[in-house]
Each structure stands twice: as C-alpha cells, then as structure tokens.
C-alpha cells in the first residue's frame, strides 16, 4: 500500500510538470504545477471513471493524470480570465 501511494505522488508530480509544459500560458510556476498535477491525477481518475475507462499500468496512470491536470489547468485559467 505504501508503494502505491508513493507511485501516485510521483506520477502526479510528473503529470503536473507535463501539463504545465503542454499548457504553456496557463502554468503557475513549477511548484504550483506539481500541486496541480497531484490534484489533477485525482481529477483524471474521476474523469476516467465517468467514461468507463480504467488503467492497469504506470503509463496509463500517467496519461490519466496528465489529462486531469490539463483539464484542471484549463478550468483554473478560465476562472482567472473572468476575474480580470
């Protein structure tokens, strides 16, 4: 169980870095992108569950996490644009 949590954290951090790179103008700096990656991995799991997908590998979990982090960065950037 402990190793699963460690892998989840590592994948979330990688997902945040990749999502920040993909969403060039929407990133919030490397530290916040890493936090966004961790939250995005949870969001990605939720989105995958809604669509009926599942992952069975580390690569699949990374893709799922990147998708969640990109969606989260996109939503946050929309909110920031509306504010001002």
PDB file of N, CA, C and O in Angstrom:
ATOM      1  N   UNK A   1       0.814  -1.190   0.000  1.00  0.00           N
ATOM      2  CA  UNK A   1       0.000   0.000   0.000  1.00  0.00           C
ATOM      3  C   UNK A   1       0.862   1.260   0.000  1.00  0.00           C
ATOM      4  O   UNK A   1       0.547   2.205  -0.723  1.00  0.00           O
ATOM      5  N   UNK A   2       1.926   1.304   0.777  1.00  0.00           N
ATOM      6  CA  UNK A   2       2.797   2.464   0.831  1.00  0.00           C
ATOM      7  C   UNK A   2       3.452   2.757  -0.497  1.00  0.00           C
ATOM      8  O   UNK A   2       3.602   3.917  -0.882  1.00  0.00           O
ATOM      9  N   UNK A   3       3.845   1.704  -1.204  1.00  0.00           N
ATOM     10  CA  UNK A   3       4.468   1.884  -2.512  1.00  0.00           C
ATOM     11  C   UNK A   3       3.466   2.439  -3.511  1.00  0.00           C
ATOM     12  O   UNK A   3       3.840   3.225  -4.382  1.00  0.00           O
ATOM     13  N   UNK A   4       2.205   2.051  -3.405  1.00  0.00           N
ATOM     14  CA  UNK A   4       1.169   2.578  -4.289  1.00  0.00           C
ATOM     15  C   UNK A   4       0.976   4.069  -4.091  1.00  0.00           C
ATOM     16  O   UNK A   4       0.784   4.805  -5.058  1.00  0.00           O
ATOM     17  N   UNK A   5       1.025   4.515  -2.855  1.00  0.00           N
ATOM     18  CA  UNK A   5       0.892   5.945  -2.567  1.00  0.00           C
ATOM     19  C   UNK A   5       2.101   6.697  -3.110  1.00  0.00           C
ATOM     20  O   UNK A   5       1.958   7.778  -3.682  1.00  0.00           O
ATOM     21  N   UNK A   6       3.288   6.129  -2.934  1.00  0.00           N
ATOM     22  CA  UNK A   6       4.499   6.761  -3.450  1.00  0.00           C
ATOM     23  C   UNK A   6       4.444   6.888  -4.970  1.00  0.00           C
ATOM     24  O   UNK A   6       4.781   7.938  -5.518  1.00  0.00           O
ATOM     25  N   UNK A   7       4.021   5.826  -5.652  1.00  0.00           N
ATOM     26  CA  UNK A   7       3.879   5.888  -7.110  1.00  0.00           C
ATOM     27  C   UNK A   7       2.848   6.921  -7.520  1.00  0.00           C
ATOM     28  O   UNK A   7       3.037   7.615  -8.519  1.00  0.00           O
ATOM     29  N   UNK A   8       1.768   7.036  -6.775  1.00  0.00           N
ATOM     30  CA  UNK A   8       0.739   8.028  -7.083  1.00  0.00           C
ATOM     31  C   UNK A   8       1.299   9.442  -6.977  1.00  0.00           C
ATOM     32  O   UNK A   8       0.995  10.296  -7.810  1.00  0.00           O
ATOM     33  N   UNK A   9       2.100   9.688  -5.972  1.00  0.00           N
ATOM     34  CA  UNK A   9       2.701  11.006  -5.802  1.00  0.00           C
ATOM     35  C   UNK A   9       3.683  11.293  -6.938  1.00  0.00           C
ATOM     36  O   UNK A   9       3.674  12.384  -7.508  1.00  0.00           O
ATOM     37  N   UNK A  10       4.519  10.327  -7.260  1.00  0.00           N
ATOM     38  CA  UNK A  10       5.493  10.510  -8.346  1.00  0.00           C
ATOM     39  C   UNK A  10       4.782  10.761  -9.672  1.00  0.00           C
ATOM     40  O   UNK A  10       5.169  11.656 -10.423  1.00  0.00           O
ATOM     41  N   UNK A  11       3.753   9.984  -9.960  1.00  0.00           N
ATOM     42  CA  UNK A  11       3.002  10.158 -11.203  1.00  0.00           C
ATOM     43  C   UNK A  11       2.297  11.512 -11.222  1.00  0.00           C
ATOM     44  O   UNK A  11       2.269  12.179 -12.256  1.00  0.00           O
ATOM     45  N   UNK A  12       1.736  11.917 -10.102  1.00  0.00           N
ATOM     46  CA  UNK A  12       1.085  13.220 -10.018  1.00  0.00           C
ATOM     47  C   UNK A  12       2.046  14.366 -10.263  1.00  0.00           C
ATOM     48  O   UNK A  12       1.706  15.328 -10.951  1.00  0.00           O
ATOM     49  N   UNK A  13       3.242  14.269  -9.705  1.00  0.00           N
ATOM     50  CA  UNK A  13       4.256  15.307  -9.909  1.00  0.00           C
ATOM     51  C   UNK A  13       4.674  15.358 -11.371  1.00  0.00           C
ATOM     52  O   UNK A  13       4.787  16.441 -11.946  1.00  0.00           O
ATOM     53  N   UNK A  14       4.903  14.206 -11.974  1.00  0.00           N
ATOM     54  CA  UNK A  14       5.241  14.165 -13.403  1.00  0.00           C
ATOM     55  C   UNK A  14       4.110  14.724 -14.250  1.00  0.00           C
ATOM     56  O   UNK A  14       4.355  15.453 -15.211  1.00  0.00           O
ATOM     57  N   UNK A  15       2.885  14.390 -13.905  1.00  0.00           N
ATOM     58  CA  UNK A  15       1.727  14.880 -14.655  1.00  0.00           C
ATOM     59  C   UNK A  15       1.638  16.397 -14.572  1.00  0.00           C
ATOM     60  O   UNK A  15       1.324  17.045 -15.570  1.00  0.00           O
ATOM     61  N   UNK A  16       1.902  16.971 -13.422  1.00  0.00           N
ATOM     62  CA  UNK A  16       1.882  18.424 -13.276  1.00  0.00           C
ATOM     63  C   UNK A  16       2.940  19.096 -14.120  1.00  0.00           C
ATOM     64  O   UNK A  16       2.691  20.137 -14.728  1.00  0.00           O
ATOM     65  N   UNK A  17       4.123  18.502 -14.160  1.00  0.00           N
ATOM     66  CA  UNK A  17       5.200  19.059 -14.977  1.00  0.00           C
ATOM     67  C   UNK A  17       4.837  18.994 -16.460  1.00  0.00           C
ATOM     68  O   UNK A  17       5.044  19.960 -17.193  1.00  0.00           O
ATOM     69  N   UNK A  18       4.304  17.872 -16.895  1.00  0.00           N
ATOM     70  CA  UNK A  18       3.924  17.707 -18.300  1.00  0.00           C
ATOM     71  C   UNK A  18       2.763  18.630 -18.654  1.00  0.00           C
ATOM     72  O   UNK A  18       2.772  19.259 -19.712  1.00  0.00           O
ATOM     73  N   UNK A  19       1.770  18.715 -17.779  1.00  0.00           N
ATOM     74  CA  UNK A  19       0.617  19.582 -18.041  1.00  0.00           C
ATOM     75  C   UNK A  19       1.048  21.044 -18.102  1.00  0.00           C
ATOM     76  O   UNK A  19       0.560  21.787 -18.953  1.00  0.00           O
ATOM     77  N   UNK A  20       1.941  21.471 -17.229  1.00  0.00           N
ATOM     78  CA  UNK A  20       2.455  22.835 -17.263  1.00  0.00           C
ATOM     79  C   UNK A  20       3.180  23.121 -18.567  1.00  0.00           C
ATOM     80  O   UNK A  20       3.087  24.220 -19.114  1.00  0.00           O
ATOM     81  N   UNK A  21       3.897  22.130 -19.055  1.00  0.00           N
ATOM     82  CA  UNK A  21       4.609  22.268 -20.328  1.00  0.00           C
ATOM     83  C   UNK A  21       3.625  22.339 -21.495  1.00  0.00           C
ATOM     84  O   UNK A  21       3.808  23.132 -22.419  1.00  0.00           O
ATOM     85  N   UNK A  22       2.578  21.506 -21.450  1.00  0.00           N
ATOM     86  CA  UNK A  22       1.583  21.492 -22.527  1.00  0.00           C
ATOM     87  C   UNK A  22       0.738  22.758 -22.553  1.00  0.00           C
ATOM     88  O   UNK A  22       0.390  23.249 -23.626  1.00  0.00           O
ATOM     89  N   UNK A  23       0.407  23.284 -21.389  1.00  0.00           N
ATOM     90  CA  UNK A  23      -0.460  24.458 -21.277  1.00  0.00           C
ATOM     91  C   UNK A  23       0.410  25.691 -21.033  1.00  0.00           C
ATOM     92  O   UNK A  23       0.240  26.372 -20.023  1.00  0.00           O
ATOM     93  N   UNK A  24       1.308  25.975 -21.916  1.00  0.00           N
ATOM     94  CA  UNK A  24       2.373  26.962 -21.715  1.00  0.00           C
ATOM     95  C   UNK A  24       1.920  28.254 -21.043  1.00  0.00           C
ATOM     96  O   UNK A  24       2.530  28.659 -20.053  1.00  0.00           O
ATOM     97  N   UNK A  25       0.882  28.912 -21.536  1.00  0.00           N
ATOM     98  CA  UNK A  25       0.473  30.183 -20.950  1.00  0.00           C
ATOM     99  C   UNK A  25      -0.358  30.028 -19.691  1.00  0.00           C
ATOM    100  O   UNK A  25      -0.653  31.024 -19.029  1.00  0.00           O
ATOM    101  N   UNK A  26      -0.742  28.814 -19.341  1.00  0.00           N
ATOM    102  CA  UNK A  26      -1.656  28.602 -18.221  1.00  0.00           C
ATOM    103  C   UNK A  26      -0.986  28.093 -16.973  1.00  0.00           C
ATOM    104  O   UNK A  26      -1.651  27.881 -15.958  1.00  0.00           O
ATOM    105  N   UNK A  27       0.317  27.891 -17.021  1.00  0.00           N
ATOM    106  CA  UNK A  27       1.007  27.366 -15.864  1.00  0.00           C
ATOM    107  C   UNK A  27       1.141  28.413 -14.772  1.00  0.00           C
ATOM    108  O   UNK A  27       0.988  29.609 -15.024  1.00  0.00           O
ATOM    109  N   UNK A  28       1.424  27.965 -13.571  1.00  0.00           N
ATOM    110  CA  UNK A  28       1.529  28.862 -12.427  1.00  0.00           C
ATOM    111  C   UNK A  28       2.892  28.746 -11.763  1.00  0.00           C
ATOM    112  O   UNK A  28       3.019  29.033 -10.572  1.00  0.00           O
ATOM    113  N   UNK A  29       3.892  28.342 -12.489  1.00  0.00           N
ATOM    114  CA  UNK A  29       5.200  28.092 -11.909  1.00  0.00           C
ATOM    115  C   UNK A  29       5.341  26.610 -11.596  1.00  0.00           C
ATOM    116  O   UNK A  29       4.350  25.894 -11.452  1.00  0.00           O
ATOM    117  N   UNK A  30       6.558  26.173 -11.495  1.00  0.00           N
ATOM    118  CA  UNK A  30       6.791  24.733 -11.389  1.00  0.00           C
ATOM    119  C   UNK A  30       6.225  24.142 -10.110  1.00  0.00           C
ATOM    120  O   UNK A  30       5.721  23.019 -10.137  1.00  0.00           O
ATOM    121  N   UNK A  31       6.288  24.852  -8.994  1.00  0.00           N
ATOM    122  CA  UNK A  31       5.794  24.291  -7.737  1.00  0.00           C
ATOM    123  C   UNK A  31       4.271  24.111  -7.771  1.00  0.00           C
ATOM    124  O   UNK A  31       3.757  23.055  -7.401  1.00  0.00           O
ATOM    125  N   UNK A  32       3.570  25.133  -8.211  1.00  0.00           N
ATOM    126  CA  UNK A  32       2.110  25.021  -8.289  1.00  0.00           C
ATOM    127  C   UNK A  32       1.685  24.008  -9.340  1.00  0.00           C
ATOM    128  O   UNK A  32       0.683  23.315  -9.161  1.00  0.00           O
ATOM    129  N   UNK A  33       2.444  23.911 -10.450  1.00  0.00           N
ATOM    130  CA  UNK A  33       2.119  22.898 -11.450  1.00  0.00           C
ATOM    131  C   UNK A  33       2.243  21.491 -10.871  1.00  0.00           C
ATOM    132  O   UNK A  33       1.480  20.598 -11.242  1.00  0.00           O
ATOM    133  N   UNK A  34       3.187  21.291  -9.976  1.00  0.00           N
ATOM    134  CA  UNK A  34       3.327  19.979  -9.340  1.00  0.00           C
ATOM    135  C   UNK A  34       2.134  19.695  -8.437  1.00  0.00           C
ATOM    136  O   UNK A  34       1.632  18.572  -8.400  1.00  0.00           O
ATOM    137  N   UNK A  35       1.683  20.708  -7.713  1.00  0.00           N
ATOM    138  CA  UNK A  35       0.490  20.543  -6.866  1.00  0.00           C
ATOM    139  C   UNK A  35      -0.728  20.280  -7.745  1.00  0.00           C
ATOM    140  O   UNK A  35      -1.559  19.425  -7.438  1.00  0.00           O
ATOM    141  N   UNK A  36      -0.822  21.032  -8.849  1.00  0.00           N
ATOM    142  CA  UNK A  36      -1.924  20.828  -9.793  1.00  0.00           C
ATOM    143  C   UNK A  36      -1.879  19.404 -10.347  1.00  0.00           C
ATOM    144  O   UNK A  36      -2.925  18.794 -10.568  1.00  0.00           O
ATOM    145  N   UNK A  37      -0.686  18.876 -10.572  1.00  0.00           N
ATOM    146  CA  UNK A  37      -0.553  17.505 -11.054  1.00  0.00           C
ATOM    147  C   UNK A  37      -1.088  16.495 -10.057  1.00  0.00           C
ATOM    148  O   UNK A  37      -1.738  15.522 -10.439  1.00  0.00           O
ATOM    149  N   UNK A  38      -0.817  16.722  -8.789  1.00  0.00           N
ATOM    150  CA  UNK A  38      -1.330  15.811  -7.762  1.00  0.00           C
ATOM    151  C   UNK A  38      -2.857  15.853  -7.713  1.00  0.00           C
ATOM    152  O   UNK A  38      -3.511  14.812  -7.654  1.00  0.00           O
ATOM    153  N   UNK A  39      -3.416  17.058  -7.738  1.00  0.00           N
ATOM    154  CA  UNK A  39      -4.873  17.188  -7.731  1.00  0.00           C
ATOM    155  C   UNK A  39      -5.450  16.692  -9.056  1.00  0.00           C
ATOM    156  O   UNK A  39      -6.507  16.062  -9.089  1.00  0.00           O
ATOM    157  N   UNK A  40      -4.743  16.986 -10.144  1.00  0.00           N
ATOM    158  CA  UNK A  40      -5.184  16.552 -11.463  1.00  0.00           C
ATOM    159  C   UNK A  40      -5.209  15.041 -11.621  1.00  0.00           C
ATOM    160  O   UNK A  40      -6.019  14.510 -12.381  1.00  0.00           O
ATOM    161  N   UNK A  41      -4.338  14.348 -10.917  1.00  0.00           N
ATOM    162  CA  UNK A  41      -4.359  12.888 -11.008  1.00  0.00           C
ATOM    163  C   UNK A  41      -5.639  12.327 -10.395  1.00  0.00           C
ATOM    164  O   UNK A  41      -6.188  11.338 -10.879  1.00  0.00           O
ATOM    165  N   UNK A  42      -6.105  12.966  -9.333  1.00  0.00           N
ATOM    166  CA  UNK A  42      -7.385  12.557  -8.741  1.00  0.00           C
ATOM    167  C   UNK A  42      -8.527  12.895  -9.699  1.00  0.00           C
ATOM    168  O   UNK A  42      -9.438  12.092  -9.903  1.00  0.00           O
ATOM    169  N   UNK A  43      -8.467  14.093 -10.284  1.00  0.00           N
ATOM    170  CA  UNK A  43      -9.481  14.508 -11.253  1.00  0.00           C
ATOM    171  C   UNK A  43      -9.485  13.594 -12.474  1.00  0.00           C
ATOM    172  O   UNK A  43     -10.547  13.223 -12.974  1.00  0.00           O
ATOM    173  N   UNK A  44      -8.305  13.236 -12.948  1.00  0.00           N
ATOM    174  CA  UNK A  44      -8.199  12.326 -14.089  1.00  0.00           C
ATOM    175  C   UNK A  44      -8.810  10.965 -13.791  1.00  0.00           C
ATOM    176  O   UNK A  44      -9.472  10.375 -14.645  1.00  0.00           O
ATOM    177  N   UNK A  45      -8.590  10.467 -12.578  1.00  0.00           N
ATOM    178  CA  UNK A  45      -9.206   9.198 -12.181  1.00  0.00           C
ATOM    179  C   UNK A  45     -10.720   9.289 -12.171  1.00  0.00           C
ATOM    180  O   UNK A  45     -11.410   8.349 -12.565  1.00  0.00           O
ATOM    181  N   UNK A  46     -11.230  10.413 -11.723  1.00  0.00           N
ATOM    182  CA  UNK A  46     -12.682  10.628 -11.693  1.00  0.00           C
ATOM    183  C   UNK A  46     -13.234  10.694 -13.121  1.00  0.00           C
ATOM    184  O   UNK A  46     -14.260  10.084 -13.420  1.00  0.00           O
ATOM    185  N   UNK A  47     -12.554  11.434 -14.000  1.00  0.00           N
ATOM    186  CA  UNK A  47     -12.987  11.543 -15.399  1.00  0.00           C
ATOM    187  C   UNK A  47     -12.953  10.171 -16.065  1.00  0.00           C
ATOM    188  O   UNK A  47     -13.897   9.787 -16.756  1.00  0.00           O
ATOM    189  N   UNK A  48     -11.870   9.439 -15.857  1.00  0.00           N
ATOM    190  CA  UNK A  48     -11.775   8.089 -16.431  1.00  0.00           C
ATOM    191  C   UNK A  48     -12.910   7.207 -15.938  1.00  0.00           C
ATOM    192  O   UNK A  48     -13.490   6.448 -16.716  1.00  0.00           O
ATOM    193  N   UNK A  49     -13.231   7.298 -14.654  1.00  0.00           N
ATOM    194  CA  UNK A  49     -14.322   6.503 -14.094  1.00  0.00           C
ATOM    195  C   UNK A  49     -15.658   6.847 -14.734  1.00  0.00           C
ATOM    196  O   UNK A  49     -16.466   5.961 -15.014  1.00  0.00           O
ATOM    197  N   UNK A  50     -15.893   8.148 -14.967  1.00  0.00           N
ATOM    198  CA  UNK A  50     -17.134   8.573 -15.617  1.00  0.00           C
ATOM    199  C   UNK A  50     -17.246   8.022 -17.040  1.00  0.00           C
ATOM    200  O   UNK A  50     -18.335   7.676 -17.498  1.00  0.00           O
ATOM    201  N   UNK A  51     -16.112   7.948 -17.725  1.00  0.00           N
ATOM    202  CA  UNK A  51     -16.099   7.468 -19.108  1.00  0.00           C
ATOM    203  C   UNK A  51     -16.027   5.947 -19.202  1.00  0.00           C
ATOM    204  O   UNK A  51     -16.126   5.382 -20.291  1.00  0.00           O
ATOM    205  N   UNK A  52     -15.857   5.293 -18.071  1.00  0.00           N
ATOM    206  CA  UNK A  52     -15.801   3.833 -18.051  1.00  0.00           C
ATOM    207  C   UNK A  52     -14.436   3.259 -18.383  1.00  0.00           C
ATOM    208  O   UNK A  52     -14.321   2.072 -18.691  1.00  0.00           O
ATOM    209  N   UNK A  53     -13.398   4.087 -18.324  1.00  0.00           N
ATOM    210  CA  UNK A  53     -12.037   3.620 -18.595  1.00  0.00           C
ATOM    211  C   UNK A  53     -11.362   3.219 -17.298  1.00  0.00           C
ATOM    212  O   UNK A  53     -11.769   3.637 -16.214  1.00  0.00           O
ATOM    213  N   UNK A  54     -10.336   2.412 -17.422  1.00  0.00           N
ATOM    214  CA  UNK A  54      -9.506   2.082 -16.266  1.00  0.00           C
ATOM    215  C   UNK A  54      -8.060   1.961 -16.740  1.00  0.00           C
ATOM    216  O   UNK A  54      -7.801   1.778 -17.930  1.00  0.00           O
ATOM    217  N   UNK A  55      -7.141   2.063 -15.817  1.00  0.00           N
ATOM    218  CA  UNK A  55      -5.726   1.932 -16.157  1.00  0.00           C
ATOM    219  C   UNK A  55      -5.163   0.723 -15.436  1.00  0.00           C
ATOM    220  O   UNK A  55      -5.576   0.386 -14.326  1.00  0.00           O
ATOM    221  N   UNK A  56      -4.224   0.088 -16.086  1.00  0.00           N
ATOM    222  CA  UNK A  56      -3.612  -1.077 -15.452  1.00  0.00           C
ATOM    223  C   UNK A  56      -2.090  -0.990 -15.481  1.00  0.00           C
ATOM    224  O   UNK A  56      -1.405  -1.946 -15.118  1.00  0.00           O
ATOM    225  N   UNK A  57      -1.565   0.143 -15.908  1.00  0.00           N
ATOM    226  CA  UNK A  57      -0.117   0.294 -15.958  1.00  0.00           C
ATOM    227  C   UNK A  57       0.287   1.679 -15.475  1.00  0.00           C
ATOM    228  O   UNK A  57      -0.549   2.572 -15.336  1.00  0.00           O
ATOM    229  N   UNK A  58       1.549   1.839 -15.227  1.00  0.00           N
ATOM    230  CA  UNK A  58       2.058   3.132 -14.792  1.00  0.00           C
ATOM    231  C   UNK A  58       1.901   4.157 -15.912  1.00  0.00           C
ATOM    232  O   UNK A  58       1.555   5.309 -15.648  1.00  0.00           O
ATOM    233  N   UNK A  59       2.148   3.758 -17.146  1.00  0.00           N
ATOM    234  CA  UNK A  59       1.991   4.666 -18.282  1.00  0.00           C
ATOM    235  C   UNK A  59       0.539   5.115 -18.425  1.00  0.00           C
ATOM    236  O   UNK A  59       0.275   6.289 -18.686  1.00  0.00           O
ATOM    237  N   UNK A  60      -0.394   4.195 -18.256  1.00  0.00           N
ATOM    238  CA  UNK A  60      -1.808   4.545 -18.316  1.00  0.00           C
ATOM    239  C   UNK A  60      -2.194   5.506 -17.212  1.00  0.00           C
ATOM    240  O   UNK A  60      -2.973   6.432 -17.434  1.00  0.00           O
ATOM    241  N   UNK A  61      -1.655   5.291 -16.023  1.00  0.00           N
ATOM    242  CA  UNK A  61      -1.932   6.198 -14.907  1.00  0.00           C
ATOM    243  C   UNK A  61      -1.334   7.576 -15.165  1.00  0.00           C
ATOM    244  O   UNK A  61      -1.920   8.591 -14.790  1.00  0.00           O
ATOM    245  N   UNK A  62      -0.169   7.611 -15.804  1.00  0.00           N
ATOM    246  CA  UNK A  62       0.451   8.895 -16.131  1.00  0.00           C
ATOM    247  C   UNK A  62      -0.390   9.659 -17.150  1.00  0.00           C
ATOM    248  O   UNK A  62      -0.606  10.862 -16.998  1.00  0.00           O
ATOM    249  N   UNK A  63      -0.865   8.974 -18.182  1.00  0.00           N
ATOM    250  CA  UNK A  63      -1.719   9.611 -19.189  1.00  0.00           C
ATOM    251  C   UNK A  63      -2.995  10.127 -18.533  1.00  0.00           C
ATOM    252  O   UNK A  63      -3.413  11.255 -18.791  1.00  0.00           O
ATOM    253  N   UNK A  64      -3.608   9.320 -17.698  1.00  0.00           N
ATOM    254  CA  UNK A  64      -4.820   9.717 -16.984  1.00  0.00           C
ATOM    255  C   UNK A  64      -4.556  10.955 -16.122  1.00  0.00           C
ATOM    256  O   UNK A  64      -5.374  11.875 -16.094  1.00  0.00           O
ATOM    257  N   UNK A  65      -3.442  10.981 -15.434  1.00  0.00           N
ATOM    258  CA  UNK A  65      -3.101  12.093 -14.571  1.00  0.00           C
ATOM    259  C   UNK A  65      -2.817  13.363 -15.366  1.00  0.00           C
ATOM    260  O   UNK A  65      -3.209  14.455 -14.954  1.00  0.00           O
ATOM    261  N   UNK A  66      -2.141  13.224 -16.497  1.00  0.00           N
ATOM    262  CA  UNK A  66      -1.859  14.385 -17.344  1.00  0.00           C
ATOM    263  C   UNK A  66      -3.162  14.972 -17.866  1.00  0.00           C
ATOM    264  O   UNK A  66      -3.329  16.192 -17.879  1.00  0.00           O
ATOM    265  N   UNK A  67      -4.087  14.120 -18.295  1.00  0.00           N
ATOM    266  CA  UNK A  67      -5.389  14.601 -18.770  1.00  0.00           C
ATOM    267  C   UNK A  67      -6.099  15.372 -17.662  1.00  0.00           C
ATOM    268  O   UNK A  67      -6.625  16.459 -17.900  1.00  0.00           O
ATOM    269  N   UNK A  68      -6.115  14.824 -16.473  1.00  0.00           N
ATOM    270  CA  UNK A  68      -6.751  15.508 -15.348  1.00  0.00           C
ATOM    271  C   UNK A  68      -6.083  16.831 -15.012  1.00  0.00           C
ATOM    272  O   UNK A  68      -6.767  17.813 -14.725  1.00  0.00           O
ATOM    273  N   UNK A  69      -4.752  16.868 -15.044  1.00  0.00           N
ATOM    274  CA  UNK A  69      -4.033  18.092 -14.732  1.00  0.00           C
ATOM    275  C   UNK A  69      -4.252  19.157 -15.806  1.00  0.00           C
ATOM    276  O   UNK A  69      -4.386  20.338 -15.488  1.00  0.00           O
ATOM    277  N   UNK A  70      -4.289  18.746 -17.077  1.00  0.00           N
ATOM    278  CA  UNK A  70      -4.554  19.694 -18.167  1.00  0.00           C
ATOM    279  C   UNK A  70      -5.959  20.272 -18.024  1.00  0.00           C
ATOM    280  O   UNK A  70      -6.154  21.477 -18.186  1.00  0.00           O
ATOM    281  N   UNK A  71      -6.935  19.421 -17.720  1.00  0.00           N
ATOM    282  CA  UNK A  71      -8.309  19.900 -17.529  1.00  0.00           C
ATOM    283  C   UNK A  71      -8.350  20.885 -16.367  1.00  0.00           C
ATOM    284  O   UNK A  71      -8.987  21.934 -16.462  1.00  0.00           O
ATOM    285  N   UNK A  72      -7.678  20.553 -15.281  1.00  0.00           N
ATOM    286  CA  UNK A  72      -7.665  21.436 -14.117  1.00  0.00           C
ATOM    287  C   UNK A  72      -6.999  22.771 -14.439  1.00  0.00           C
ATOM    288  O   UNK A  72      -7.522  23.821 -14.064  1.00  0.00           O
ATOM    289  N   UNK A  73      -5.853  22.752 -15.127  1.00  0.00           N
ATOM    290  CA  UNK A  73      -5.193  23.996 -15.517  1.00  0.00           C
ATOM    291  C   UNK A  73      -6.077  24.826 -16.437  1.00  0.00           C
ATOM    292  O   UNK A  73      -6.114  26.052 -16.329  1.00  0.00           O
ATOM    293  N   UNK A  74      -6.780  24.166 -17.334  1.00  0.00           N
ATOM    294  CA  UNK A  74      -7.669  24.862 -18.261  1.00  0.00           C
ATOM    295  C   UNK A  74      -8.807  25.552 -17.508  1.00  0.00           C
ATOM    296  O   UNK A  74      -9.120  26.712 -17.778  1.00  0.00           O
ATOM    297  N   UNK A  75      -9.422  24.840 -16.569  1.00  0.00           N
ATOM    298  CA  UNK A  75     -10.524  25.415 -15.782  1.00  0.00           C
ATOM    299  C   UNK A  75     -10.026  26.584 -14.939  1.00  0.00           C
ATOM    300  O   UNK A  75     -10.679  27.626 -14.873  1.00  0.00           O
ATOM    301  N   UNK A  76      -8.882  26.416 -14.298  1.00  0.00           N
ATOM    302  CA  UNK A  76      -8.330  27.493 -13.463  1.00  0.00           C
ATOM    303  C   UNK A  76      -7.983  28.707 -14.325  1.00  0.00           C
ATOM    304  O   UNK A  76      -8.198  29.841 -13.898  1.00  0.00           O
ATOM    305  N   UNK A  77      -7.449  28.489 -15.530  1.00  0.00           N
ATOM    306  CA  UNK A  77      -7.121  29.621 -16.398  1.00  0.00           C
ATOM    307  C   UNK A  77      -8.387  30.343 -16.858  1.00  0.00           C
ATOM    308  O   UNK A  77      -8.372  31.564 -17.014  1.00  0.00           O
ATOM    309  N   UNK A  78      -9.483  29.610 -17.077  1.00  0.00           N
ATOM    310  CA  UNK A  78     -10.752  30.253 -17.427  1.00  0.00           C
ATOM    311  C   UNK A  78     -11.257  31.124 -16.285  1.00  0.00           C
ATOM    312  O   UNK A  78     -11.738  32.236 -16.506  1.00  0.00           O
ATOM    313  N   UNK A  79     -11.147  30.616 -15.077  1.00  0.00           N
ATOM    314  CA  UNK A  79     -11.574  31.373 -13.900  1.00  0.00           C
ATOM    315  C   UNK A  79     -10.732  32.634 -13.749  1.00  0.00           C
ATOM    316  O   UNK A  79     -11.262  33.706 -13.455  1.00  0.00           O
ATOM    317  N   UNK A  80      -9.423  32.511 -13.949  1.00  0.00           N
ATOM    318  CA  UNK A  80      -8.535  33.668 -13.835  1.00  0.00           C
ATOM    319  C   UNK A  80      -8.830  34.715 -14.910  1.00  0.00           C
ATOM    320  O   UNK A  80      -8.734  35.912 -14.639  1.00  0.00           O
ATOM    321  N   UNK A  81      -9.185  34.291 -16.114  1.00  0.00           N
ATOM    322  CA  UNK A  81      -9.514  35.226 -17.188  1.00  0.00           C
ATOM    323  C   UNK A  81     -10.777  36.008 -16.873  1.00  0.00           C
ATOM    324  O   UNK A  81     -10.864  37.198 -17.175  1.00  0.00           O
ATOM    325  N   UNK A  82     -11.764  35.340 -16.264  1.00  0.00           N
ATOM    326  CA  UNK A  82     -13.010  36.016 -15.918  1.00  0.00           C
ATOM    327  C   UNK A  82     -12.827  37.020 -14.794  1.00  0.00           C
ATOM    328  O   UNK A  82     -13.550  38.014 -14.718  1.00  0.00           O
ATOM    329  N   UNK A  83     -11.865  36.764 -13.924  1.00  0.00           N
ATOM    330  CA  UNK A  83     -11.620  37.676 -12.804  1.00  0.00           C
ATOM    331  C   UNK A  83     -11.006  38.989 -13.269  1.00  0.00           C
ATOM    332  O   UNK A  83     -11.265  40.044 -12.690  1.00  0.00           O
ATOM    333  N   UNK A  84     -10.208  38.919 -14.296  1.00  0.00           N
ATOM    334  CA  UNK A  84      -9.656  40.193 -14.679  1.00  0.00           C
ATOM    335  C   UNK A  84      -8.537  40.091 -15.580  1.00  0.00           C
ATOM    336  O   UNK A  84      -7.974  41.108 -15.984  1.00  0.00           O
TER     337      UNK A  84
END
